Amino acid sequence: MASPHRIPVRNEDILVRELGKETVFLSPDGRTIHTLDEVGTFIWAQIDGRTDLVQIVAEICRVFAVTEATAAADLDELVTEMVHKGLVTLQS
């Protein structure tokens, strides 16, 4: 994870709906839909604008019983994708 103490912040301009254990996002332009599975939905719930990536990794390890290395790599991949798609930004 490049900057583990960065804080992911949700883009408030997107429409978000939780459907069971999945989350569905509609982009601000209304043309693109993104979905998250159960783990992604858990991570989305942790993105509150106050919790840094290190703390989110710790929660992933606690809830899903995975190693820190696995949780950090998976979180980094998901957050990078979310930033690319405009769903979140990263703050210092």
N, C-alpha and C positions, 0 to 999 in steps of 0.2 A: 504494500500500500504506500503510495508516494508520499502523501501528507496525512498521516493518521489522525492528527488533531484537528483537521478541518471539519466543519459542521455543514452537513447537507441541509438545505432549506427548500421546502416545497414551492413550486410555481403556483401561485394562487389563481392564475388565469386559466387553469385547465379544469375541466369537469371530471370529477372522480366519483365512482360508485363501487361499493363493495357488493359483490354477488356471491354469497356463501363464503368460501375460503379464497376467492379470487378478487382482484381489483381490476377495474376497467377504467381507462383514461381516454378522454377525448381531447385532442389537441386544440389550442386556442382558435385555429382556423376552421375547426370542425371537420377536417378532412382525414384525420388519422386517428385510429384507435390503437391503444397499447394495452396489454394485459399483464398481470402479475399472478403467479401461482401462489400457493399457500405460504411458502417461505418469503417470496417477494412481498406479499401482503404484510407479513410480520415485520419485515424490514421497513416498509412504507410507514407502518404505525410508529416505528422508532424515530422517523424523520420528523422532528418537531421544532427544528430551528435552534435547539439548545444542546442537543446530544451529539457529541463528536463521533467520528468513525471508530475510535478505540472503544468507546462505550457500547456502540452498536455491535461490534465484534464480540464483546464480552456477553451481551444478551443473547446473541445467536448461539454461542457456545453453551450457555446455560440452558437454553430452551431446547436446542436441537442436538445436544451432545456430540458436537463435532470438534475437531482440533482448532486451535486458534489460527494456524496457518491456512486451513481449509476455509474457515469462516472469513478470514481477511481477504483471501484471494477471490472468493465468491462475491463478497460485498464490494470489493474494488471493481470487479467486472460489472456488477449490476449498477453501481453508482455512476461509473463511467458511461454506461449506456443511457442511464436516465439523464445525465448532463447533456449528452449528445442529442437526445430527443427533446430537450427543453423541459423536462419534468421537474428537475431540481437544479439548484446552483450550489456551489461549494463556497463557504466563507471561512476565513481564518479565525 
